[in-house]
Amino acid sequence: MSEKTSFNQNKNLLLGVTGGIAAYKCADLVRRLKERGFNVRVVMTPGASEFITPMTLQAVSGHPVHQDIFDQAMEAAMGHIELAKWADLLLIAPATANTIAKIVHGKADNLLTTIVLASKAPLMIAPAMNQQMWANSVTQSNIEKLSHSGVTVLGPGAGEQACGDIGAGRMLEPLDIAQQVQSIAYGDKPLTGKKVLITAGPTVEAIDPVRFISNHSSGKMGYAIAKAAKIAGAEVHLISGPVSIGEPFGVQVTRVTSAAQMFDAVKNSVEGVDIFVGCAAVADYSPVEVSCQKIKKNDEEMCLLLKRNPDILAWVANRAERPYVVGFAAESQSLKFYANKKLEKKKLDMICANDICCEGLGFNSEDNQLLLLDKSGEEKLLNVASKEVLAQQIIEQIAMKLNEA
Ligand code: PMT
């Protein structure tokens, strides 16, 4: 299915690609922006073509790539002033320290910096550079100046860098950039001023120092909801079981292991929250006793005595001062029937039901399909799509319901 969302006024976006290793991600970025309805044209600085070919970006954008301010053929077709006027938005990704410095000083020494100077369109930059270059006080002061003059700075993220360093300076992932650009472009921040608490991932219940009880949750669905809520303007706190995905940009993350720890973290954070989304696959049971020594395999059979874990979602929904509560239902049969039972029994406002037996959907998959059931009896099927797109749709539904209330 197409990942195009409900936004249909196509805006013209000029993507400036500068010379950093992250330029190789721009083909994906162009694709993500086009999926979101943007008309994309690409301008490359001379350094950018060392990292990605103009041909690649021409193929994905569907338009010739602009590189040279003195290219007569390009100037005849769409000159730098026309490009500057054509753009509703300017995005520079990756934005190197060099290009950032040039923009701060109003330099116009290549096609991209000339267009930036000649355009009235809002400018967004996704910095990408070595962590030491990012931390340098000159770069920081340049970023501050740009932010003060209304430029939106997307990221950077932190982590391992191409040069082997670890730290801040990585370009945000294309999907994150595209989502943020979309929400900025369409002024769509329906959760501004709202606090959202989300649980995600599995919980892990120790049996002994070696073994544990857990499940196949990867955290992808819950992390996507955290990102979507953040992009929708909310202050987001994610309580996550053990997963191996990166922390969403701008989201507070608390890491836990067991259901008991997740419950404690929720209890400590729920005060003042407007929306709670329980997406974690919390283990329903944990061992009554955790052996501090590795259990020996002496017998042919062994019994493990389990105790019921507290239901975190139901606890939140039963609070006197409760937020808007959204649960998930992972079902392998009679999806709607069992999801409705959970909606009622746990006193939820909304439940997102997924059939976890469908190949390629549910646990540890890129895509999902969800049936949203509302306490008023309304239902909405969110067709198969990536978890990011579904997360955005869930957030839109929640925002709509909060507006109605
Ligand atoms: O993480 P992914 O790989 O992306 O997979 C996504 C997912 C399949 C895990 C997700 O879409 C999902 O369905 N999450 C809920 C999984 C689950 O535990 O469902 P359940 O039907 O057993 O629980 C119902 C609800 O109660 C859930 O909101 C759950 O978070 C909550 N619960 C359950 C038990 C418990 N002790 N405390 C809870 O809060």
Residues whose N, C-alpha, C, O or C-beta is under 5 A from the ligand:
A	BS01	PMT	G201 H216 S217 S218 G219 K220 M221 G222 G278 C279 A280 A281 V282 A283 D284 N309 P310 D311 I312 L313 G327 F328 A329 A330 N354 G362 F363 N364 S365
